Amino acid sequence: MSQQQLAQLRRYDPRVIASYYNRRPWLVVWRALTVVWLFAGFLIGVLLDRSVGNTEANKYQRAEQLREILTQLGPTYIKVGQSLSTRPDLVRQDYLDELIKLQDQLPAFDNELAMQIIETQLKRSVEELYKEISPRPVAAASLGQVYKAKLYSGEEVAVKVQRPNLLPIITCDLYLLRWAATWIKPFLPLNLGDNLTIVVDEFGTKLFEEIDYQNEGRNAEKFAANFHDDPTVKVPLIYWRYTSQTVLTLEWIDGIKLTDLEGIRKAGLDRDLLIKAGVTSGMRQLLEFGFFHADPHPGNLFAMADGRMAFIDFGMMDQLTQHTKETIAGSVVHLINKDYISLTDDFVNLGFLTPDIDISPIIPALEKVLGNAMGESVSNFNFKTVTDEFSGLMFEYPFRIPAQFSLIIRSLVTQEGVALSLNPDFKIVEIGYPYVAQRLLNSETPEMRRRLIEVIIKDGKLQWQRLENMIGIARSDRNFDLLPTAQLGLQFLLSEEGRSLRNQIIMALTEDNRLHLSEVQQLWNLVKGELEPAKLLNVAFGALAQSVPKTFGNISTAGVNSLIGSLANSMK
């Protein structure tokens, strides 16, 4: 394989990359020596500071040195630094301040070369393409740099130009990382060692997708279509006539970086509402659409003057199956309800445990680890705590992280890190769990309805307290409307699919040879503010109107509607 063929590689293929570098070991050795030399110098400096008591005096110098090393090593290492820059709970503030600069304050490459790339890719001169274009890039990132321009039609746009010769650097780094994963594998527990190469391959796949700007444009349009009805999310338009493999022209976004707390304050924006918009959109990506942004660091998220959250940079995305979405939703509820038996089953279904594993010793271990992470209250939960606690569990039991979930975990942890930078007291579950509860209560698929039944019925008994908690948590979101949920629930109960649940509710109401009216009264007290009798009758007979004609063909819908109106008027 020639260097020209390597430069034309469009998809990540570890075998092709290995074939190329196995025949050119001098390239790999030189890159490895460069990486080791740079990091060795940094570590020696840190150790010397510690030995002579200069750690505090030199901390800013060392932080800057680390940023410069990551920048010098290029896109693969910059991506690592970007991930760390979103974790104020993992990284000291002096290092954090420097790593944040990796999001959009990287050195630009030669301006004339960038203009040549634009003209070569779009086959027209810059003057023909754009009415105006900034003389220098307005931002530089790991894979490219951005210019502000204006089209002849008047629209302001961002022109993203990819750095030249990225593939030789990226492929060599991926080859080295894969080699390192293979070398480290024997020294790690089986479940961790086997998984390292899978994680590297997943990272490589996504990195190759990210350097294809046409793929990024398609991702942006799909993301925008998913959120077309969400007034809190903004996605820039793509201008396809001015886009190619390595040049992307998209709508210019006037926004404020989420790390610019002073700018957000001056704009009069509510930080908590911004957090809610970001986290809720993240939950929708994972549990509703299954198409999620895997790299939501602050350089890719902006607060707009009207309060919307603007997403940019759609190079690193992934798609979940319907089954995975449903299992994740169920596992969140099982975790909150501390149902560790069901949670262990979820881990098997998601691929964290193989089906042949004896889960009996794992259940108490999960209860101990996740119980500590949860604490006494749901509000104590955060992903940082869970990942810390869970890492120890992986050394003792045969857990694996499926390749796709390394991206999901990164996305969730990054979103939590962004939210923590806006509000250090933020708890992701306070927003996330109400959304999951709403998704289950508004379950639109048979599988999601089954998940809801699993939550509220245990060992054949209706869990009144769980149902009450779920409704209460879902209602903590002021935008949650209980009436449509009630109608969906009644339609389900009256359907053939809901026969089993009807029987279980009747048994629950008459359990222990008594009517459980107190539990019903508690639920009614919780919802009666929203479910006025007249409105509730409308909902109930609306459900009947949907269900009765299917069972009793001789009863007209008009007749049912007439009955609804009469009864509703009598209760006003």
N, C-alpha and C positions, 0 to 999 in steps of 0.2 A: 504494500500500500504506500503510495507516494504522499508527500506533504500536500499536494494539490487535492488529492482525493480526501485526505483528512479534513481539509478546509471546506469541502463540500458535504461533509457528514451532517445530516439533518436530524437524525434521531440517535439517542444514546444507545450504544451497543458495546458493552464491556469486552466482548470477544474481538471485535474489530479494533478497538483501542489497544487492547493487550497485544494483538498481532503487530500493530504499528510500533509500539514502544519496546517490545521484546527484541526487535531488530535494531533498536537505537538506544541501547542501555546508557550511553553517555549523556543523553538528554535527561533521563530519569535521575541519574546519579548527580548531575549538576543541579537539578531542581531540588533534590533532597538535601544536598549540602547547603544550598541557599537557605532553605527553610530552617534546618538545624542551626546554622550559623547565626541567623538573625534572632531566633528564639533563645539560643544559648547565651548570647550577649545580654539579652533582656533579663534572663534568670540570674545570671552572674551579678548583674547590677543590683537586682532586688536583694540577693543574698548578702552582698557587700554592704548595702544600706543597713540591713538588719544587724550585721555583725558590728558595725561602728556606730550604730544608733542614729543613723540619718534617714530612717524610713519616713518620718513625718516631714522632714525638710525637703526630701526629694520626691514626694509622692506625685506631685503634678508633673514633674519631669518624666517619671516612669510611665504615667498614664499617657502622656503625649508620645513617648517612645513606643508604647504598645500600639497605639493608633497608627503611627507611621510605619511600623512593621507590617501590620495587616494591610495597609494601603499599598505598600511596596510589593507585597506578595500577590496582590491582585484579587479578582472577583470572588474566588472560592473562599478566601479568608475574610474578605470584606463582608460576605454574607453571614459568616459566623459572628463577626463583630456587630453587625446590625441586629442579629437576634439577641445578643447580650445587652445591647443598648436599650432594650425595652423592659429590662428587669431591674428596677431600682431596689428590689428586695434581694437580689442575688449579687449585684455589683456595687462596690463602693462608689460614693458620689464623685470622687475625683476621677476615677476611671470612666464612670458613666458619662460625665460631661465631655470627655474626649471621644468615647465610642458613638455618642449621638451625632457627632460630626460626620460619621461614616454614612449617615442616611442621605445626605445631599450636599455635603461640603468636601467632596473629593477633588483631587486635581483634575483639571480638564486636559484632554489631549489637543493636539494642534488644530487651531481653528481652520486653517486652509485645507487640511486633510478632511475635516468634517464636511466642508462645503463640497469637496471633490466627491465624497461618499454620497451626498445628497444628489448631486448631478448625475453621477454614474448610475445610481439605483433608480432614479425617477426619469432619467433620460431627457432632462431639460435643464436649462441654466437656472440658478437660484433666482435671478432677476425675473425670469419668466414664471416661476412657480409662486413666488411670494412678493406681494407689494412692498412689504417691509420685513426685515428680520434683524434681530439683535446682533450687534457686531461681535459679541462674545456670549458664550453659554450662560444662562441664568442659573443653572444647577448642573452638577455632575454627580452621577451615581456609579454604582459598581460596574454596570454593563454599558452605560452610555451617558450622553450629556444632552441637555435640553436647551433649545433656543425659543425665544418668544417671537412670533411672527404674525403678520396680517395677510390674509388672502385678498385677492383682487375683488372678491365678492363682499369684503368688509369684515368677515369673521376673524376674531383674534384666536390664534391657535398656538399650541405647543408642538415644536418639532423635535422629536427624539431621534438622536443619531447614535448608532451602536459603535462602541470602541472597535478599532481594527484589530485583527489577529487574536480574537478572543479564544477560538477553538484550540490552538496549540497549548495555551496556558491552562484552560479548563480541563482538557483531556489528560494532560500530564498530571495535574493535581488529583483528578479522579482515579487515575491509574495508581498513583502513590497511596491514596486513601484506601483503595481496595487491597493493595498489597499489605498495607499496615493492618487492616482489619483481619486479613488472613494470618498474619504473623502473630497478632495479639490473641487470636481466637483460642489457642490451646491453654492460655493462662486465665481464661474466663470460664464461668459456669456455662454449660452446654447451651442453655436457652439464650444467653447473652451473646456468646461467641458466634453462634450460627446466624444470629440476627444482624450482626454488624455489616456484613457485605450486602444484605438486603436493604439496609438503611442507606448505605452508600449508593447503591443502584437506584433507589427511589430519588435520592438527592440529584444524581446525575440525570435521570429522566426529566425531572422538573427543570433543571438548569438548562438543558437543551431546549425544552419548550419555551423557556423564558427568553432565549436569544433569538427566537423566531417572532419578529414583531407582527407578522400577519396573523399568527396564532393568537398573540396578545389582543389584537383588534377584534378577532372573533369572540374571544373570551369576554371582552368588555361589552360587546353587544348582547351576549347571552346574559351577563350579569344585569345589565340595564333592563332587559325584558323581564327578568325575574322580579325586579323592584319597581316596575313601572307604576304600581299603585301605592308606593310608599313615599309619603311627602317628606320623610326625614333623610332620604338617601339620594345623592347626586352622583351620576356616572357621566363622564365626558363623552361627547359624540366623536366618532371616528370618521376621518376624511380619507376615504379609500383611494381617491385619485392621487393623493399625495403620500401614499404608504407603500412600502415594499418589505422585503425580508429584513432589512437592517435600518430602515427609516420609517418612523411612525408619526403621522400628523393627527393630532386630536384637539378637541376643544380646550381652550385655555381656562383654567380654574383659578378664580381669585379667592383664595382662602387663607386661613391662619393655621400654622402648624399646631398640632395638639400639644406640643411641648412648650409653646409660647403662651404661658399662663397670663402674662401681662397683656398680651394682645387680645386674648380671649376676654379678659376682664374689661379692657377698654371698649371692645365691641359690644359689651353688655350681654354676652352669651352666658347661659346657665350651664355650668360644667356638668352638673348631674344629668341634665337633659341630653347633653352630648354623649355622656357615658351610656345612658340608656339607649340612645339611637345606635351607638356602636355595638353594644352587647346584643341588643335585640336583633339587629341586622345579622350579627354573627350567628345567633341561634337559628334565625330563619335560613341562613345559608346551609347550616348543618342538618337541620331537622325538617325543613319544609322543601327546599329545592335540592339539597344534596350537592350543590355546586358551590364550592367555597373558596375564598381568598386565603391562600396559604402563607401569605407574607404581609400581614397587616401592620407593619411597623409605622411609627409616626411620620416617616418620610413619604408614606403612601396614603396617609389620611389627613384631611384638612377640614377645619370648621369653617363654614361659610357664614356670611353676614346674616343670612336669614335663618340660621340655626341648623341647616342641613349638614350632614356628614358627607363629604365628598371622598370617594374612593378613586385612586389612580393606580397605575401599574398592575395590569392583570396578567403578567407573565406566568406567575406561579399559582395555578389553580388546580382543583381536583374535583372528581365527581363520585358521590356515594350512591350505592344502590338503595332501593326502597326498603329492603330488609334491614340494611345497616342503619338507616335513619330511624326506623321503628325500634330497633334494638337499643340504639343509643338513648332514645327518649325513655324507653322502659328502664334502662340501667340507671339513669339519673334519678328517677322516682324511687327505684329500689335502694339506691344509695341513701337518699334523703330519709326514706322510711326504715333504713337500717335492716333491710331484708337481704341478708348476706347469702342465703341459699339461692334466691333468684338472681342475685348479682353474680354469683359464681357461674350460674347457667348462662348469663349474658356474656361473660368473659369467654366461655366456650363457643357461643354462637358468633362472637366477633373475631375469634381466632387468636385470642390471647392465651388460651389453653387448648390443647388437643382433646378431641372427644374421648380418647381412651384413658385419660388421666383420672386417677382416683381423687375426686374433689373433697372427700370427707375431711382430710387434715387441712385443706386449704381454707375451708369455711371459717373455722375459729381464728386462723391467722389473718384473714381478711377483716374479720370483726374487730380484732385487736388493733390492726394497723389503721384501718379506715375509721374506726371508732375514735382513736386518738386524733386523727386528722379532723374529724367533725367536731370533737369536743362536746360540750353540753348543748350547743345550739347550732342550728343550721347556719346562722350568721357567721359562725367561726370558720366556715369552710372556705378554702381557696385552693386553686390548682397547684400553687407552689408547695403548700403543705402536703397535699396528696402525692405529688410527684416525689417529694423528698422521702415520705414514709414508704411509698410503693417501691422505690429503688432498692431498699433493703430486702423487701419481700421477693424480688426477682432473683436474688442470689440464693434463696432458700428453696424456692419452688419453681417448677418448670414454666414460668410465664415467658411469653415472647411478645414483642411489640410488632404487630403486623405492619408492613411497610407503609400502607396508607395512613395508619394511625400515628406514625411519626409526624406526618404533616398536620393531622388534626390536633395533636397535642401541641405542636409548635404554634398553630393558629390560636388555640384557646389560651395558651400561656402568654403569647404575645399580646392578645387583646386584653387580658387581665393586666399585663404590665403597662399598657397604654392607659388603661383606666386608673391604675394606681398612681400614675404620674399626674393625672388630673385631680384625683382625690385619694390620698393615702389610706383613708378609712373605707374605701370601696370594698364591697363583698359581692362577687359575681353571682352568687346564688340568689341574692335578693332580687335580681332582675331575671336571671336565667330560669329559676325554678317556677316563678309565675308563668313564664312563657311555656315551659314544658307542661305545666298543669293545664293551661288553656288548650294546648295542642291535643292533649288526651281527652279533655272534656268536649272539645269540638271535633273529635276524631272523625275523619271523613273516609277512612279506609277500614275494611274489616279487621286488618291486623292491628291498627291503632286502637280500635274498639276493644280488641282482645287484650291489649296492654292495659287499658283502663280497667277492664274487668279483673285482671290479675292484681291490680293495685287495690281495688276496693273489696275484693272477695278473697279470703284466705282460708284454706281448709274447709271450703264449703260454707263459710260464714261471712255475712256482710260486715265489713269493717267501718262502722259508723264514724269513728273518730278520723280515720284516713280520708273518707269522703268529705267530712266537714273541713278538715285541714286543707284539702286540695281546693275546695270551693273558696275558702277564705283566702288562700294564697293567690289564687287566680284573680280574685276580686281586688287584691291589693294594687293591681294595675287599673287605673281609673278609666282606661279605654276599653276594658273588658265588659262586653255586653252579655248579661246572663240569659236574656230572653231567647236569642237564637240557639244558644247552647241547650236550654231547656227543651226547645222544639226538636232539635236533633236527637236529644235523649229520649223524648217521648216517641218519636218516630221509630227509633231503634227498638224500644221496648214493645211496641205494637207490631213489629215486623216478625217474620218467621225466625230470623237470625237471633232475635232477642228473647225467644221463648225460654231458653235456659235461665237467662238473667231474671225474667219475670218470676219464674218459679223460686229462684233463690231469694228474691226480694220478699215474696210472700212468706217463705220459710223464716226469713230474718225478722219480719214483722211479728211473727207468731212464735218465735223461738222461746224455749223453756215454758211453753204453755201460757204465755202472757202476751198482750199486745204491747209492742215497744213504742208507745206513743211519745215518751219523753225524748227519745232520739229523733223522732220525726219533728217534734216541736223545736228542738235545738237547730235542726237544719232549716226549718221554716223561719225561725228568728234571724238566722244568718242571711236569708235571701229575701225576706218579705219586703224590704225597702225597695227592691227593684221589681219584684214580681207582685204587682198589685193584682187583686182578684180578677178584675175585668181583663187585664192583660194576660194573666195566666190562663183564663178560659179561652181567650183567643188563640194562645199557643197550643193549648190542649186540643181544641177542636180543629186547629190547623193540622195538627199531627193526625187526628182522626180522619180529616178530609183526605189526607195522603194515603192512609192505611185502609180505611173501611171499604172504599170502593173495590179494592183489590180482593177483599174477602167476601163482601156482600154486593154483588154486581147490581142488584135491584135498588140500592140506595143511591140517590143522585148526589153529586157533589153540591149542587145548588141547594138541596134540602139541608145538607150538613151546614153549609154556610149560613143559611137562614136561621138555623137553630143557634149557631154561634152568636149571630147578631142579637137575637132575642135574649139569650142568657147574659151576654155581656152588658146589654142595656139595663137589665134588671138589677145588676150589681153596682151600677154607678150611683 
